[in-house]
């Protein structure tokens, strides 16, 4: 479907629709928070009943999420020792590979058994579809790294990880997409990195994105799009087909594991509709995990958990942060939006609309590592984390554009429209309201109860039911603590039992973190969108403490 995925240059009807849907998420969130607060004051009995119902719903969701968190972690663990090059070889003789797997599966231990069963299913589905599979030797990787404030010590580890990985580096094109407005030291460092590492890749280019191009905002998507267009010219001159190129847009602090790009290449080849899909690894924040303050560490581990849970439902998975896709698809849809902050999720929705709903995100059974937000002081770190989460929550800007697209699309099934509308709206409203309902507003009926209500059974049983629910929630919290320890980077001297114990105790900060660094940033973003106060792109400060 031809649809301009933008809020710019709209007609009168579309402008009205855009504003209506911009107001909707924030209006719902505020209505819930203010409505329950007012009910707690004037109708405490009704408010208490609603809050107990909400608490029961929340605890069911918590157990649901913990189950799928464990399932997703089990899959990740089962693939941790996978030989992805062997998997790629299996694509050349799928019948032989399936026969070999049938013999191995009964004898394998549980984690390996899960991996082998998953591989067999992929091979059988790929064989059934009957579509040709490109040669692995003809697959190229394009990695775009947007840079504006990131210093060399932030960017270089990621470049090293690319050239030292298992995917042939001579088939990797790396582009350092540097903003023209970046400081001279940043631009100079990028040129030095390009000169130093160029010979280890197909090429490494430092591309300067001009400031002030008409129609562009100061957002990462505009920078990445400019770099991708330069890459298209380079690949065209080399005679490399766009459909054989996988493009990844990585944050400047992204460090990949040796097997990440090979896993990506295998998944790309094993996906029948490979040019109509994005590929999402699990982000973990291990680069500086031991140096960052506890509250920042817990919050980013929680972000990893959320991605693990989402990976169990690929039908509704949306790209997040560092992600990959077919370069042909990127060109077909017109690159990343150049006027939106939430480019990582917007490119998925833009592709979904362009391909009339025939577009999906394929989760990768591997991780890549980034930085926990950190600054010189705890106070500055707190402010930076708040701004980063508010920027993430600004992904709500996709909602009004997507709703406008749904109103004009005649090809996307109604069931898909309803499912995505509910998921997107419910996700943002929950983000902005649950922390307040769970930690503060839920206790108001007891505080404002009148004499009649204070003599009721609900007055006495309500707090006890709520306490019991939170006691049950501690089981879910224990699961999160265990998984957070299991996800910690291995093989470091600093990874001692004392630090692990400290990290476990940090999860007691969850109630405070939920309010100030989750609920408030989300409500802030929705309120700004509701009032028409656009959020400017804020680059998360990346700082590394000098190690002794």
C-alpha positions, 0 to 999 in steps of 0.5 A: 500500500502506498502510504506516507508514514509521516505526520508531515504535509497532511490534508485537513481530514488526516490532520484531524485524525492524526491529532485525535489519535495523538490525544487518545493514549495520553487521555486514556492513561490520565482518565484511568489514573484520575478516575481511580483516584477520584473513585477512591475519594468519593466511592472507595467501595467501588474503587477497592473492588476495581483495584482488587480486580486489577491486582488479580489481572496483574498477577495473572499477567505476571505469571504469564510473563514469567512463564514465557520469560523462562521459555525464551531463556531456555531457547536462548540457552539451548542455542548457546553452543550451536554451530551456526556454520554447520546449520548453514551447511545443512541448508545445502542438503535438507533431506540429509540434515533432517535424517541426521537430526532425527537420529540425534534428537532421541539421544540428546540432552534437553537443552540440545534436544530443544535446539535440534527440534527447532532446527528440524522444524525450520528445515522442514518448513523451508523445504515445504515452501519450495522457495530457492535459497541464496548461496551463503557465499553470496550473502553480505552484511551492511552495518550502519553505526550512527554517531553524533556524540560517541567517542572512540572508546565507545565505538571501537569495541563494536568494530573490533567485534565485527571483524573478529567474529565468525562471519567473513569480514571481507563480506561486511560493509561498515558505515560510520554515519557521522552527523555533520554537527558532531564535534571535530574530535568525534568526526576526526576519530571516525576518520581514524577508525575508518583508516585503521580498520578499512582493510579488515572489511569489504570496506569501512566508510565514514559518511558525514550526514549534512545538517539541515536537509529539507524535510529532516528532523535531527533524528537518528533515522535521518542519519541512518537513511543518508548512510544507507543511500550511500551504501546503496551506491557502493553496493551497486557499483560493486555489482552486489544484489540488494536482496543478498544484503542484510542491513543492521542499524546498530547503536554506537555502543553495540558489541556483537558476539562472534556468532551473531552475524552467522546466526543472523545469516542462517536465520535470513537464509532459513526464512522463506519470506526473508526479504519481508522480515526484520531480525531481532537479537536479544539486547543485553547491557553488559558492556559496563554492567559492573560500573553502572549504578544499581537502579540503571542496571536493574532497569536495563536488565528489565528491558532485556527481559521484556525483549525475551518475553516478546520474542516468544510471540513473533506475530506481534514482535516489533523491532527494538534498538539494534536490529536487522532487515533485508536491504532490499526491503529497506530500499523498497519501503523508502528507508527509515523515517527521517522525521521521527524519533522512534526509528527502530520501531517505526521502520517495522510499522512502515514496512508492515504497512508497505507490504500490506501486513505481510511483514514480520519480525523473526527473533534471533537466538543470540544476544548483542551487548550495549551499555547501561546508561551511566554518567559521572554521578548518580544524580546525572545518571538518574536524569539520563536514564529518565530521558532515555526511557522517555525517548523509548516511550515516545514510540507512542508517536507510531500509534496515530500514524498507524491508525491513519494507515489502518483507516485507509487500508483495504488489504490488511485483515481486520483481525490484524488491525484490531490485534495490533491496535489493542497491543500497541494501545494497551502496551503504552497505557499499561506502561504509563499507569501500572506503576502508579496503580500498583505502588500508590493509587491502589492503597487510596481507598483505605486512606479515604474510606468513610465510616460505612466503608470502614465497617465493610468486609471489603475494607478489612479483606481488601488490603489482605488480598492485595498483600497476598497478591504482592506476596505471590508476586515475589515468586515472579521477582525471584524468577527475575533475580535468578535469570538476571544472574544467569544472564550476567557475562561470564569469564570476568574476574569481577563476577564474584558471588558477592557482586551477584548477591548485590545484584540480587538485592538491587531488585528490591528497588523495583517499586521505586524504579517502576514509578520514577524511571518507567511510569513517569517517563511514559506518562510524560511522553504521552502527555507531550504528544497529547498536548502537541509538544513534540519531543526533540531527539535526545542522544543518550550520553555514553560514558565509560569509567576508566578502569584501574 
